[in-house]
Amino acid sequence: MLELREWPVFADLADAQASVADYFDYYNHERLHSSIGYQMPYHTHHQFLQTTALNCPA
């Protein structure tokens, strides 16, 4: 992400925060992770929550 930007990398703090938020969004909602079977972390996390909620005694 940073390699694509010219110096200065960020215009201000708000620009840096927006860039980090965009990357986290991509990382968790779009990027497929090989360590979890080429799924998105967000999807895997919600599957885990559903599984544990069903197995949890009320």
Rosetta blueprint (number, residue, H / E / L):
1 M L
2 L H
3 E H
4 L H
5 R L
6 E L
7 W L
8 P L
9 V L
10 F L
11 A L
12 D L
13 L H
14 A H
15 D H
16 A H
17 Q H
18 A H
19 S H
20 V H
21 A H
22 D H
23 Y H
24 F H
25 D H
26 Y H
27 Y H
28 N H
29 H H
30 E L
31 R L
32 L L
33 H E
34 S H
35 S H
36 I H
37 G L
38 Y L
39 Q E
40 M L
41 P H
42 Y H
43 H H
44 T H
45 H H
46 H H
47 Q H
48 F H
49 L H
50 Q H
51 T H
52 T H
53 A H
54 L H
55 N H
56 C L
57 P L
58 A L
